[in-house]
Amino acid sequence: NLSSYISGSVAQRVALAQPSDQITAHRVGVTVLVADINNFSAYCEIRKPEDAASVLHKFYSTASDIVMQCGGEVQEMVGDRLLAVFNGTSPCPDHAMHAINAAREIWLRCGEELPNTLSQGLEPMSLSVGIETGIVLQGSFGASQRRVHTVLGQTVTVALRLCVMTNDLAYPILIGEGTAKHINTFPRIDQPQALLKPLGNFLLPTLRQGIKIYTPKHSLEISTAAELANLEYLKQKSFTT
């Protein structure tokens, strides 16, 4: 039961341990994925709490399954946002590529499960995903009576900011330069320049230095009705703003 709330490896470690109010964490190289539902708050304003809960339940369930199938672990689910880590407590070789594959599946499958809100006079709900690779501090933090197991650091901040910027740049999946560099370290037939489309150098909110931002080229290939609708909506929104 505990491992359904936190990852199994963490559950095994903390289940029988004595409570502590000390930081118990270590540095590790990971890829962080953040997925968020756009326009969910407006949906909650006009729908019953049970309807909103049903949307979140589907999103959490489908996205969690995708993350685990791609070798990652869900770190936290807060509001309409999910944060996952690849190569955290469980080893995940080539974790950057696994995260990118998970991002596309989340955008496609979770996007198809979102309710149609156009008939209710609302902007359509859609998925945004931000990905970054780098060093994080992973472990347990907080007072002994209430602990949290999570990841902290610049890598997490960049992934969160990239997720927020998807609407501004009109691309549903944004990737940081740390992930692009990590992909470049793995010799492969499908070279990274063929996998990622560079969007330029941007200054992310609250950060002082700009970073290079990319998007996966395969996310631009239209393969489903939901994908086409999402891209058309994002394109129109970018023109109006």
C-alpha positions, 0 to 999 in steps of 0.5 A: 500500500505504501508503494502506491504512494511513493516508489517501491524502492523508497517505500522499502527503505522508509517503511521500517526506519526510525523517523528523522528530521534530518535531510536524507538525500544524495546527488544523482543525474536524472531526467525530469519530466513535468506534465500539466493540463492547460485550462483545467482551472476554468473547467473546474469552475463550471463542473462538479468536483466529481467531474474534475476528479474524474479528469485528474484520475484518468490523467494520473493513471494513464500518465503514470502507466506511461512513465513506468513503461518507459522506465521512469518513476512518478515523483509527485502528483499535485493539482493538475501537474505530474512530475516524473524522474528517470534514473532516480531511485531506479537505474534507467540507461539512456534516460533522456530518450526514455523521457522524450518517448514518455512525453510524446505518449503522455501528450497523445494518450492523455490528450485524447482522454481530456473532455471536449470543453468547446461546447461549454464555451471554454478553451480546449484543455490540452497537455504541456510537457517540459523535460530537462536533464541534469544533477538533482538532490533526491531524498527526504526532507522536512520535519520528522512528523511530516516528511516528503520524498522529492527532487530539488535543484536547477534541473527541476526548476527548468523542467517546470518553467519549460512546461509553463512556456509551451503555450507561449512558444506554441509547442506542446513539448519543450526540452532543455539543453541538458537533455539535448546534450545528454542525447548527444553523448550516446552514439546512435543511428538516429542522431540528436540533430534529427530528433530535436528541433532547436527553437532558440535561446530563451530566458525562463521566468525567475532564472537569470541566464538563458538556455537553449530550448528544443522540441522533438521533431516527431511531435510535429508529425500529425498522426491522430485527430487529437494531435491535429486539434492540439496543434491547431489550437496552439497555433491559433493561440500563438497568433492571438497573443 
